[in-house]
Amino acid sequence: EAQVTQNPRYLITVTGKKLTVTCSQNMNHEYMSWYRQDPGLGLRQIYYSMNVEVTDKGDVPEGYKVSRKEKRNFPLILESPSPNQTSLYFCASSLSGGNQPQHFGDGTRLSIL
Amino acid sequence: GQQLNQSPQSMFIQEGEDVSMNCTSSSIFNTWLWYKQDPGEGPVLLIALYKAGELTSNGRLTAQFGITRKDSFLNISASIPSDVGIYFCAGRGGTSYGKLTFGQGTILTVHP
């Protein structure tokens, strides 16, 4: 089954403790992206990757890092999480570029205390 | 960055009624996408629009890419209870094929 898998689905942690949210897709998609969803703000793009080893900032990249060492994986790294990064995070992938229909994961709810 | 204004923020309607929501941008977009999000899940693509003036249907859903390239609307005809959810517009503008901007969402409630 074609899917985008995020882990963990839920995480409660403390300020400053490094964490990684993994994202994996099995559709051989070139494009992957991370979003955060906050009430009243919709989804805001954090980082995206057009292909392996190619990453670019979205609208809200501060406090986040990403890497794209292989096509199927696109982890989101919070080196020193802060409470304002408490949010619902979505990973998405598409065949190529933001033009193409994106397949979204089921989301990761992060709470930073 | 680019901003999208989506309205209305929420709608409460009776089953069978038609629904209309729209998005406007401060700048030109080259692509408009409409997504629906069910509770506890990621957004799912409903309709994609690639040309100014384009009108596209998907069952009871119809969406249009505005002539000015700064707006788009989504209509749902004869709503049913399973239409409940959050609807998002999203747009891609400029020369970046990777950057996607989402509207704030429209929360739709349908009363049986």
Boltz contact constraints between the chains, C-beta under 6 A:
constraints:
  - contact:
      token1: [A, 40]
      token2: [B, 104]
      max_distance: 6.0
  - contact:
      token1: [A, 42]
      token2: [B, 88]
      max_distance: 6.0
  - contact:
      token1: [A, 42]
      token2: [B, 102]
      max_distance: 6.0
  - contact:
      token1: [A, 42]
      token2: [B, 103]
      max_distance: 6.0
  - contact:
      token1: [A, 42]
      token2: [B, 104]
      max_distance: 6.0
  - contact:
      token1: [A, 42]
      token2: [B, 105]
      max_distance: 6.0
  - contact:
      token1: [A, 43]
      token2: [B, 102]
      max_distance: 6.0
  - contact:
      token1: [A, 45]
      token2: [B, 100]
      max_distance: 6.0
  - contact:
      token1: [A, 48]
      token2: [B, 98]
      max_distance: 6.0
  - contact:
      token1: [A, 50]
      token2: [B, 98]
      max_distance: 6.0
  - contact:
      token1: [A, 56]
      token2: [B, 98]
      max_distance: 6.0
  - contact:
      token1: [A, 59]
      token2: [B, 1]
      max_distance: 6.0
  - contact:
      token1: [A, 90]
      token2: [B, 42]
      max_distance: 6.0
  - contact:
      token1: [A, 97]
      token2: [B, 97]
      max_distance: 6.0
  - contact:
      token1: [A, 98]
      token2: [B, 92]
      max_distance: 6.0
  - contact:
      token1: [A, 98]
      token2: [B, 97]
      max_distance: 6.0
  - contact:
      token1: [A, 98]
      token2: [B, 98]
      max_distance: 6.0
  - contact:
      token1: [A, 98]
      token2: [B, 100]
      max_distance: 6.0
  - contact:
      token1: [A, 99]
      token2: [B, 31]
      max_distance: 6.0
  - contact:
      token1: [A, 101]
      token2: [B, 45]
      max_distance: 6.0
  - contact:
      token1: [A, 104]
      token2: [B, 42]
      max_distance: 6.0
  - contact:
      token1: [A, 104]
      token2: [B, 43]
      max_distance: 6.0
  - contact:
      token1: [A, 105]
      token2: [B, 42]
      max_distance: 6.0
  - contact:
      token1: [A, 106]
      token2: [B, 41]
      max_distance: 6.0
  - contact:
      token1: [A, 106]
      token2: [B, 42]
      max_distance: 6.0
  - contact:
      token1: [A, 107]
      token2: [B, 42]
      max_distance: 6.0
